[in-house]
């Protein structure tokens, strides 16, 4: 009898537990906080990551930076508290500062901000470009920053970009005129801007467009490598800080009927014509990664495994995985 009562009680508890459960809703799933990939400081002591609070209305969403010891010895702490979202955090070589991209109050486009994590205080704005700034990367000596800005096609400087932006804002119509392909990227129409690589001198706070006036961008199919929300150019410094490597294409306009070929390019950090190898049988789908100690170049062709090239040499390439049956791709930065 006692056993029978126990079984009835257990069945009742299970029924109550089952009735308390409910299927997850779209709102619960969408508004779930999202943690970005950690970015470890060069000295290996700290990790910074992005915590996103989504919302149905993009104006109510937020994304802030959090900092914690890399060994997990202390809980993470929030280091930015603005409504606008941050992105692309990058550590300085001395592990004392973080640069990131954010669109804060008064910014029409995302700009670069610098935060000293050892001294504390508010983040300092570094750029005020009409077309914004993203994808920051520190030079090896910590005196310069490379970043991307989507400028208006044919605009040689920020003043020309400002005039182009004002002209488009003053238009009373929203019709787009396209003279070449592509015209759309997934869920949004493309505009007449293209990604350029810039270098910012932290001493003078003067940004320089490395692509302006070059024949490299004159190709009708010029564009950056494909990314989540469009195309982008991400600069990777050479160990001596004299040049930047990046991936780009010059036949994006042929994407309706041919493969878009993305190649590896090198641009002097002081400006000049970007260069690539003479032969273009291989394409690089992602940004290159340099290993600092041996100056080895890791690159991607199309897939799931990584491989290193021998130490860098001008205009030199070597196929190192000739007999592999799997495609290659980079996985994480070298420390």
C-alpha positions as CSV (number, residue, x, y, z in Angstrom):
1,X,0.0,0.0,0.0
2,X,2.8,2.3,0.9
3,X,4.6,1.5,-2.4
4,X,1.4,2.3,-4.3
5,X,1.0,5.7,-2.6
6,X,4.7,6.4,-3.4
7,X,4.1,5.6,-7.1
8,X,1.0,7.9,-7.2
9,X,3.0,10.7,-5.6
10,X,5.8,10.3,-8.1
11,X,3.4,10.3,-11.0
12,X,1.7,13.5,-9.7
13,X,5.1,15.2,-9.3
14,X,6.1,14.2,-12.9
15,X,2.8,15.5,-14.2
16,X,3.3,18.8,-12.4
17,X,6.8,19.1,-13.7
18,X,5.6,18.3,-17.3
19,X,2.9,20.9,-17.1
20,X,5.3,23.6,-15.9
21,X,7.5,23.1,-19.0
22,X,6.7,25.2,-22.1
23,X,8.3,25.3,-25.6
24,X,10.9,28.0,-26.2
25,X,9.5,31.1,-28.0
26,X,11.1,33.1,-30.8
27,X,11.4,36.1,-28.4
28,X,13.3,34.1,-25.8
29,X,15.6,32.7,-28.4
30,X,16.2,36.1,-30.1
31,X,16.8,38.0,-26.9
32,X,19.2,35.5,-25.5
33,X,22.6,37.1,-24.6
34,X,25.4,36.3,-27.0
35,X,29.0,36.0,-26.1
36,X,31.6,36.8,-28.8
37,X,35.0,35.1,-29.3
38,X,37.6,36.1,-26.7
39,X,40.6,38.2,-27.8
40,X,43.6,37.3,-25.7
41,X,46.2,40.0,-24.8
42,X,49.8,39.5,-26.2
43,X,51.1,38.8,-22.7
44,X,48.5,36.1,-22.3
45,X,47.1,37.6,-19.0
46,X,43.8,39.0,-20.2
47,X,40.9,38.3,-22.5
48,X,38.4,40.7,-23.8
49,X,35.1,39.7,-25.4
50,X,31.9,41.1,-26.7
51,X,28.5,40.5,-24.9
52,X,25.5,41.3,-27.1
53,X,22.0,42.1,-25.8
54,X,19.8,41.6,-28.8
55,X,16.4,43.3,-29.4
56,X,13.8,43.3,-32.1
57,X,14.3,47.0,-32.5
58,X,18.0,47.6,-33.5
59,X,18.0,50.9,-31.7
60,X,17.4,49.1,-28.4
61,X,20.1,46.5,-28.9
62,X,23.5,46.9,-27.2
63,X,26.9,45.3,-27.3
64,X,29.6,46.0,-24.7
65,X,33.1,44.8,-24.0
66,X,33.9,42.7,-21.0
67,X,37.4,41.9,-19.5
68,X,38.6,39.0,-17.5
69,X,41.8,37.2,-16.5
70,X,42.7,34.6,-19.2
71,X,43.2,31.9,-16.5
72,X,39.6,32.4,-15.2
73,X,40.9,33.4,-11.7
74,X,38.3,36.3,-11.4
75,X,34.8,36.9,-12.9
76,X,34.6,39.1,-16.0
77,X,33.8,42.8,-15.6
78,X,32.2,45.2,-18.0
79,X,34.4,47.9,-19.4
80,X,32.1,49.8,-21.8
81,X,28.6,51.0,-21.0
82,X,27.3,52.8,-24.1
83,X,24.0,52.1,-26.0
84,X,25.9,51.8,-29.3
85,X,27.5,48.5,-29.9
86,X,31.3,47.9,-30.0
87,X,33.1,45.5,-32.3
88,X,36.5,44.4,-33.5
89,X,38.5,44.8,-30.2
90,X,42.3,44.6,-30.7
91,X,45.1,44.6,-28.1
92,X,48.1,46.9,-28.3
93,X,51.5,45.1,-28.4
94,X,52.1,46.2,-24.7
95,X,48.8,44.7,-23.6
96,X,47.8,47.9,-21.9
97,X,45.3,49.4,-24.5
98,X,42.4,48.2,-26.5
99,X,41.2,49.7,-29.7
100,X,37.7,49.0,-31.0
101,X,35.1,50.3,-33.4
102,X,31.9,51.8,-32.1
103,X,29.0,54.1,-33.1
104,X,28.4,56.3,-30.2
105,X,26.3,59.4,-29.6
106,X,27.0,62.0,-32.3
107,X,28.6,59.4,-34.7
108,X,26.9,59.0,-38.1
109,X,29.2,56.0,-38.7
110,X,31.3,53.8,-36.5
111,X,34.6,55.2,-35.4
112,X,37.7,53.9,-33.7
113,X,38.0,54.3,-29.9
114,X,41.0,53.7,-27.7
115,X,40.7,52.5,-24.1
116,X,43.5,52.2,-21.6
117,X,42.6,49.1,-19.5
118,X,45.4,49.6,-17.0
119,X,44.8,53.3,-16.2
120,X,41.0,53.2,-16.6
121,X,38.9,56.1,-17.7
122,X,36.7,56.8,-20.7
123,X,37.5,55.6,-24.2
124,X,39.1,58.2,-26.5
125,X,37.8,58.7,-30.0
126,X,40.6,58.3,-32.6
127,X,38.9,58.9,-35.9
128,X,36.2,61.2,-37.3
129,X,35.9,60.0,-40.8
130,X,32.7,60.6,-42.8
131,X,32.7,57.0,-43.9
132,X,33.6,55.5,-40.5
133,X,36.3,53.0,-39.5
134,X,36.3,49.3,-38.7
135,X,38.6,46.2,-38.4
136,X,41.5,47.9,-36.5
137,X,45.0,46.3,-36.4
138,X,48.0,47.5,-34.4
139,X,51.4,47.9,-36.0
140,X,54.1,45.8,-34.3
141,X,55.6,48.8,-32.6
142,X,52.3,50.1,-31.4
143,X,52.6,53.5,-33.0
144,X,50.1,53.0,-35.9
145,X,46.7,51.4,-36.6
146,X,45.5,49.9,-39.9
147,X,41.7,49.9,-40.4
148,X,39.1,49.7,-43.1
149,X,36.7,52.4,-44.2
150,X,34.0,52.1,-46.9
151,X,34.6,55.2,-49.0
152,X,32.6,56.6,-52.0
153,X,33.9,55.4,-55.3
154,X,36.2,58.0,-56.8
155,X,36.5,60.1,-53.6
156,X,40.2,61.0,-53.0
157,X,39.9,62.3,-49.5
158,X,37.5,62.8,-46.6
159,X,36.3,66.1,-47.9
160,X,35.2,64.5,-51.1
161,X,33.5,61.7,-49.1
162,X,31.7,64.4,-47.0
163,X,30.3,66.1,-50.1
164,X,29.2,62.7,-51.6
165,X,27.4,61.8,-48.3
166,X,25.7,65.1,-48.1
167,X,24.6,64.9,-51.8
168,X,23.0,61.5,-51.2
169,X,21.4,62.6,-48.0
170,X,19.8,65.6,-49.8
171,X,18.3,63.5,-52.6
172,X,14.5,63.3,-52.5
173,X,14.4,59.9,-54.1
174,X,15.7,56.5,-53.0
175,X,16.1,54.9,-56.4
176,X,19.4,53.1,-57.2
177,X,21.1,53.1,-60.6
178,X,23.4,50.2,-61.3
179,X,25.7,50.0,-64.2
180,X,27.4,46.7,-63.3
181,X,26.9,43.5,-61.2
182,X,26.4,42.8,-58.3
183,X,23.5,44.9,-57.1
184,X,22.5,43.2,-53.9
185,X,24.1,41.2,-51.1
186,X,21.6,38.8,-49.4
187,X,19.1,41.1,-47.6
188,X,20.3,44.6,-48.6
189,X,21.0,46.6,-51.8
190,X,24.6,47.6,-52.4
191,X,25.6,51.3,-52.5
192,X,28.4,53.0,-54.4
193,X,31.0,52.6,-51.7
194,X,34.0,50.3,-51.6
195,X,36.4,49.1,-48.9
196,X,39.7,50.9,-48.6
197,X,42.7,50.3,-46.3
198,X,43.8,53.1,-44.0
199,X,46.7,53.7,-41.7
200,X,46.4,56.0,-38.7
201,X,49.5,57.6,-37.0
202,X,48.7,57.7,-33.3
203,X,51.1,60.6,-32.8
204,X,49.5,62.9,-35.3
205,X,46.0,61.3,-35.4
206,X,46.1,61.6,-39.2
207,X,44.6,58.8,-41.3
208,X,45.9,57.9,-44.7
209,X,44.0,56.1,-47.5
210,X,46.5,53.6,-48.9
211,X,44.3,52.9,-52.0
212,X,43.5,56.5,-53.0
213,X,44.8,57.4,-56.5
214,X,46.1,53.9,-57.2
215,X,45.4,52.0,-60.4
216,X,44.6,49.0,-58.1
217,X,41.1,50.3,-57.4
218,X,40.5,51.5,-60.9
219,X,39.5,48.0,-62.0
220,X,35.8,47.9,-62.6
221,X,35.5,44.7,-60.5
222,X,37.6,45.9,-57.5
223,X,36.2,44.8,-54.1
224,X,37.2,43.3,-50.8
225,X,36.9,39.7,-49.7
226,X,33.4,38.5,-48.9
227,X,32.3,38.8,-45.3
228,X,29.1,38.3,-43.2
229,X,27.4,41.6,-44.1
230,X,29.2,42.4,-47.4
231,X,32.8,42.8,-48.5
232,X,35.7,44.0,-46.4
233,X,39.5,44.6,-46.4
234,X,41.4,43.5,-43.3
235,X,45.0,44.5,-43.1
236,X,47.7,42.3,-41.6
237,X,51.0,43.9,-40.7
238,X,54.3,42.4,-41.7
239,X,56.6,41.8,-38.7
240,X,58.8,44.8,-39.6
241,X,55.8,47.1,-39.9
242,X,56.7,48.3,-43.4
243,X,53.8,46.8,-45.3
244,X,50.3,45.4,-45.0
245,X,48.9,42.2,-46.4
246,X,45.2,41.8,-47.4
247,X,42.9,39.9,-49.7
248,X,40.8,41.5,-52.5
249,X,39.4,40.9,-55.9
250,X,39.3,42.7,-59.2
251,X,36.6,40.8,-60.9
252,X,33.6,41.1,-58.6
253,X,31.6,42.5,-61.6
254,X,31.8,39.1,-63.2
255,X,30.2,37.2,-60.4
256,X,27.0,36.7,-62.4
257,X,28.7,34.3,-64.8
258,X,32.2,33.5,-63.4
259,X,34.0,32.7,-60.2
260,X,35.2,35.7,-58.2
261,X,38.9,35.3,-57.6
262,X,40.3,36.7,-54.4
263,X,44.0,37.2,-54.3
264,X,46.7,38.1,-51.7
265,X,48.0,41.7,-52.0
266,X,50.7,43.7,-50.3
267,X,50.6,47.5,-49.8
268,X,53.4,49.6,-48.4
269,X,52.4,51.1,-45.1
270,X,53.5,54.5,-46.3
271,X,51.3,54.3,-49.4
272,X,51.9,53.3,-52.9
273,X,50.6,50.8,-55.5
274,X,49.6,47.4,-54.0
275,X,51.3,44.4,-55.5
276,X,50.5,40.8,-55.9
277,X,52.3,37.8,-57.5
278,X,52.4,37.6,-61.3
279,X,50.6,34.2,-61.4
280,X,47.1,34.1,-60.1
281,X,46.2,30.4,-60.2
282,X,45.4,30.4,-56.5
283,X,42.9,32.4,-54.6
284,X,42.9,33.5,-51.0
285,X,39.5,33.5,-49.5
286,X,40.4,35.0,-46.1
287,X,42.9,37.4,-44.6
288,X,46.4,36.0,-44.2
289,X,47.9,35.4,-40.7
290,X,51.5,36.0,-40.0
291,X,53.4,34.0,-37.4
292,X,55.7,36.5,-35.7
293,X,58.8,34.4,-34.8
294,X,59.5,32.8,-38.1
295,X,57.5,35.2,-40.4
296,X,55.6,32.2,-41.8
297,X,52.5,33.0,-43.7
298,X,49.3,31.0,-43.1
299,X,46.6,31.3,-45.7
300,X,43.3,29.9,-46.9
301,X,42.3,28.4,-50.2
302,X,38.8,27.1,-49.6
303,X,38.2,25.0,-46.5
304,X,38.9,23.4,-43.2
305,X,42.6,22.9,-42.4
306,X,45.5,25.3,-41.9
307,X,49.0,25.2,-43.4
308,X,52.0,27.4,-43.1
309,X,54.1,28.7,-46.0
310,X,57.9,29.0,-45.6
311,X,59.4,32.3,-44.3
312,X,58.3,35.3,-46.4
313,X,60.2,36.3,-49.4
314,X,59.3,38.9,-52.0
315,X,57.1,37.5,-54.8
316,X,57.6,33.9,-53.6
317,X,54.9,31.3,-53.1
318,X,55.1,27.6,-52.5
319,X,52.4,24.9,-52.6
320,X,52.8,23.0,-49.3
321,X,49.8,20.7,-49.4
322,X,49.9,19.3,-52.9
323,X,48.7,15.8,-51.9
324,X,46.1,16.8,-49.3
325,X,42.6,15.8,-50.3
326,X,41.0,18.4,-48.0
327,X,40.7,22.1,-48.4
328,X,42.5,24.6,-46.3
329,X,41.6,27.6,-44.1
330,X,43.1,29.5,-41.2
331,X,41.9,28.9,-37.6
332,X,42.7,31.6,-35.2
333,X,45.6,34.1,-34.8
334,X,49.2,33.2,-33.9
335,X,50.4,34.5,-30.5
